[in-house]
């Protein structure tokens, strides 16, 4: 069976295990059903997620020009503390920024390789945790806008990591942690503006990924260096496909790449 389309991050559905889907313009692929099958990936070209043109992808699925002018990749996306829509101050497109920034946001703790703090829109729970490959997570603050979430994350970064070790996550070199203990310990460091939004009544969410075999060594697939690859799919975790020969492929890092997938 053969499919062709533009890669975007895999869609997910909570379950035991998590269900993964690749969505192309004319195809919808249930990735869990491909486990233990040989999957061939062929690099065909580029298609910018914004302008739709066949231009080399610069970052996050966008060509160079669109990466620097589209509102959905403004600096405030990666650094929520830079959000200014609550002040009626535009970065690139105030209408878009108000729509995204002025809605409930969650500051959370997630454990994928280590305990880390992060920010996401409330509507993206638990999707954000799944995309990070977290096997456990907990919400600690729910605030009404992205700016408050951002300054809370900045304050907590001094006391807990804000990075995931993707290698440890993919190898499943993980330890279960008491996230409620972490949450309660961090309460004292939440900024005054966000302290009233602290959540102390919830429990951890546990996530299970569809992985039959974890890699022992990691070989990251780069489509520009290796435009054709074939291997037996053994698992999906985070936004990675995991193959039998220890090759891993980050779907999200290859957004905007046009590929042909063949299931043998």
C-alpha positions as CSV (number, residue, x, y, z in Angstrom):
1,X,0.0,0.0,0.0
2,X,1.3,3.4,-1.0
3,X,0.6,6.9,0.3
4,X,2.0,10.3,-0.6
5,X,1.6,13.6,1.2
6,X,3.1,16.5,3.3
7,X,4.2,15.5,6.7
8,X,2.6,17.3,9.7
9,X,2.9,16.2,13.3
10,X,1.0,13.0,14.0
11,X,-2.5,13.4,15.4
12,X,-3.1,11.4,18.6
13,X,-5.9,10.0,20.6
14,X,-5.7,9.1,24.3
15,X,-6.0,5.3,24.9
16,X,-4.1,2.4,26.2
17,X,-1.9,2.6,24.2
18,X,-2.0,6.0,22.6
19,X,-3.4,5.9,19.1
20,X,-1.4,7.7,16.3
21,X,-2.5,9.0,12.9
22,X,-0.7,10.4,9.9
23,X,-3.0,12.8,8.1
24,X,-2.3,13.6,4.4
25,X,-4.4,15.6,2.0
26,X,-6.1,12.5,0.7
27,X,-5.1,9.8,3.1
28,X,-5.6,9.0,6.8
29,X,-3.1,6.4,8.2
30,X,-3.6,4.7,11.5
31,X,0.0,4.3,12.4
32,X,-0.6,1.7,15.2
33,X,-1.8,-0.7,12.6
34,X,1.7,-0.5,10.9
35,X,3.6,-2.0,13.9
36,X,5.7,-5.0,12.9
37,X,5.3,-4.1,9.2
38,X,8.0,-2.9,6.9
39,X,7.6,0.8,6.2
40,X,9.5,2.5,3.4
41,X,9.9,6.3,3.5
42,X,11.0,8.2,0.4
43,X,11.7,12.0,0.3
44,X,9.9,13.6,-2.6
45,X,10.3,17.4,-2.0
46,X,9.1,20.3,0.1
47,X,5.8,22.1,0.6
48,X,5.7,25.1,3.0
49,X,2.8,24.8,5.5
50,X,2.0,28.5,5.1
51,X,2.4,29.5,1.4
52,X,2.1,25.9,0.0
53,X,5.0,26.6,-2.3
54,X,7.7,24.1,-3.1
55,X,10.4,26.0,-1.1
56,X,13.0,24.5,1.1
57,X,11.8,24.1,4.6
58,X,13.7,26.4,7.1
59,X,12.1,25.5,10.4
60,X,8.9,24.0,11.8
61,X,7.4,23.3,8.4
62,X,7.9,26.8,7.1
63,X,10.0,28.3,4.4
64,X,12.5,31.0,5.4
65,X,10.2,33.9,4.6
66,X,7.1,32.5,6.3
67,X,9.1,31.5,9.4
68,X,9.8,35.2,10.0
69,X,6.4,36.6,9.1
70,X,3.7,34.1,10.2
71,X,2.1,34.8,13.6
72,X,2.0,31.1,14.6
73,X,5.8,31.0,14.8
74,X,6.4,34.2,16.7
75,X,8.9,34.2,19.5
76,X,6.1,34.1,22.1
77,X,5.3,30.5,20.9
78,X,8.5,29.1,22.2
79,X,8.8,31.8,25.0
80,X,5.3,32.3,26.4
81,X,6.6,35.0,28.7
82,X,7.0,37.3,25.6
83,X,3.2,37.2,25.0
84,X,1.8,40.7,24.8
85,X,-1.8,40.3,23.5
86,X,-3.2,40.9,27.0
87,X,-1.6,44.4,26.6
88,X,-3.2,44.9,23.2
89,X,0.3,44.9,21.8
90,X,0.8,43.2,18.4
91,X,3.8,41.0,17.5
92,X,2.9,39.9,14.0
93,X,-0.9,39.7,13.9
94,X,-2.9,40.9,17.0
95,X,-6.1,39.2,16.1
96,X,-4.4,35.8,15.8
97,X,-2.3,36.4,18.9
98,X,-5.4,37.4,21.0
99,X,-7.2,34.2,19.9
100,X,-4.3,32.0,21.0
101,X,-2.8,33.9,23.9
102,X,-6.0,35.0,25.6
103,X,-7.3,31.6,26.5
104,X,-6.8,29.2,29.5
105,X,-3.2,27.9,29.7
106,X,-1.7,25.1,31.8
107,X,1.7,25.0,33.5
108,X,2.5,21.4,34.0
109,X,5.1,18.9,35.1
110,X,5.8,16.0,32.7
111,X,8.2,13.1,33.1
112,X,9.6,11.7,29.8
113,X,13.3,11.3,30.7
114,X,13.3,13.5,33.8
115,X,10.7,15.8,35.4
116,X,10.3,19.0,33.4
117,X,8.1,22.1,33.5
118,X,6.2,23.2,30.5
119,X,3.3,25.4,29.2
120,X,0.4,24.5,26.9
121,X,-3.1,25.7,26.0
122,X,-5.7,23.9,28.1
123,X,-7.2,22.5,24.9
124,X,-3.8,20.8,24.2
125,X,-4.0,18.6,27.3
126,X,-3.0,15.7,27.1
127,X,-1.8,16.1,23.5
128,X,1.2,18.1,24.5
129,X,2.3,15.5,27.0
130,X,1.9,12.7,24.4
131,X,4.0,14.7,21.9
132,X,6.8,14.9,24.4
133,X,6.7,11.2,25.1
134,X,5.8,11.7,28.8
135,X,4.8,8.6,30.6
136,X,3.3,10.7,33.5
137,X,2.3,14.3,33.9
138,X,0.3,16.6,36.1
139,X,-1.2,20.1,35.8
140,X,0.0,22.6,38.4
141,X,-1.4,26.0,37.4
142,X,-4.3,27.0,35.2
143,X,-4.2,30.7,34.2
144,X,-6.3,32.8,31.9
145,X,-3.6,33.8,29.4
146,X,-0.3,32.7,27.9
147,X,1.7,35.5,29.5
148,X,0.9,34.4,33.1
149,X,1.8,30.8,32.2
150,X,5.1,32.0,30.7
151,X,6.2,34.0,33.7
152,X,5.3,31.0,35.9
153,X,7.4,28.6,33.8
154,X,10.3,31.1,33.9
155,X,10.1,31.2,37.7
156,X,10.0,27.4,38.1
157,X,12.8,26.8,35.6
158,X,15.2,27.8,38.3
159,X,14.1,24.8,40.4
160,X,13.2,22.1,37.8
161,X,14.3,21.4,34.2
162,X,12.5,22.7,31.2
163,X,14.2,20.3,28.8
164,X,13.6,16.6,27.8
165,X,16.5,14.2,27.0
166,X,15.0,12.8,23.8
167,X,17.5,10.0,23.8
168,X,16.6,8.7,27.2
169,X,12.9,9.1,26.4
170,X,13.2,6.9,23.3
171,X,15.3,4.3,25.0
172,X,12.7,4.3,27.8
173,X,15.4,5.0,30.4
174,X,12.9,6.5,32.7
175,X,12.0,6.5,36.4
176,X,8.6,7.0,37.9
177,X,8.5,10.1,40.1
178,X,6.0,11.4,42.6
179,X,4.7,14.4,40.6
180,X,2.3,15.5,43.4
181,X,5.3,15.9,45.6
182,X,7.1,17.9,43.0
183,X,4.0,20.1,42.5
184,X,3.6,20.8,46.1
185,X,7.3,21.6,46.5
186,X,7.2,24.1,43.7
187,X,4.2,26.0,44.9
188,X,6.4,28.4,46.9
189,X,8.1,29.6,43.7
190,X,5.0,30.5,41.7
191,X,4.9,34.2,41.0
192,X,2.4,36.3,43.0
193,X,0.3,37.0,39.9
194,X,-0.3,33.3,39.3
195,X,-0.4,31.9,42.8
196,X,-4.2,32.0,43.1
197,X,-4.4,29.7,40.1
198,X,-2.4,26.8,41.7
199,X,-4.1,23.4,41.4
200,X,-3.9,21.2,44.4
201,X,-6.7,18.7,43.9
202,X,-5.7,16.7,40.8
203,X,-3.7,13.5,40.3
204,X,-1.1,12.3,37.8
205,X,-2.1,11.3,34.3
206,X,-0.3,8.1,33.1
207,X,0.3,7.5,29.4
208,X,1.1,4.3,27.6
209,X,2.8,4.3,24.2
210,X,2.5,1.7,21.4
211,X,6.1,0.4,21.5
212,X,7.0,-3.3,20.9
213,X,10.8,-2.8,21.1
214,X,12.8,0.1,22.4
215,X,16.1,1.0,20.7
216,X,19.4,0.3,22.4
217,X,21.4,2.7,20.2
218,X,19.8,5.6,18.3
219,X,20.3,6.5,14.6
220,X,18.3,9.5,13.6
221,X,16.9,9.5,10.1
222,X,17.7,12.6,8.1
223,X,15.7,12.6,4.8
224,X,18.0,15.1,3.1
225,X,21.0,12.8,3.8
226,X,19.1,9.5,3.4
227,X,16.2,10.2,1.0
228,X,15.1,6.6,0.9
229,X,14.8,4.4,4.0
230,X,13.0,1.1,4.8
231,X,12.6,-0.7,8.1
232,X,10.3,-2.7,10.4
233,X,8.2,-0.3,12.5
234,X,8.5,-1.3,16.2
235,X,6.9,1.6,18.0
236,X,5.7,5.2,18.2
237,X,6.6,7.5,21.1
238,X,6.4,11.2,21.3
239,X,6.4,12.3,17.7
240,X,9.0,9.6,16.8
241,X,8.7,6.4,14.7
242,X,11.0,3.7,16.1
243,X,12.4,1.0,13.8
244,X,13.8,-2.5,14.4
245,X,17.3,-1.4,13.4
246,X,17.4,1.4,16.1
247,X,16.6,4.1,13.5
248,X,14.3,6.8,14.8
249,X,12.4,9.3,12.7
250,X,11.0,12.6,14.2
251,X,7.8,13.3,12.2
252,X,7.4,16.7,13.7
253,X,10.9,17.8,12.8
254,X,10.1,17.0,9.2
255,X,6.9,18.9,8.8
256,X,6.6,20.4,5.3
257,X,8.5,17.5,3.8
258,X,6.7,15.7,1.0
259,X,7.1,11.9,1.4
260,X,6.0,8.7,-0.2
261,X,5.2,6.0,2.3
262,X,5.0,2.3,1.2
263,X,3.7,-0.4,3.6
264,X,5.1,-3.8,2.6
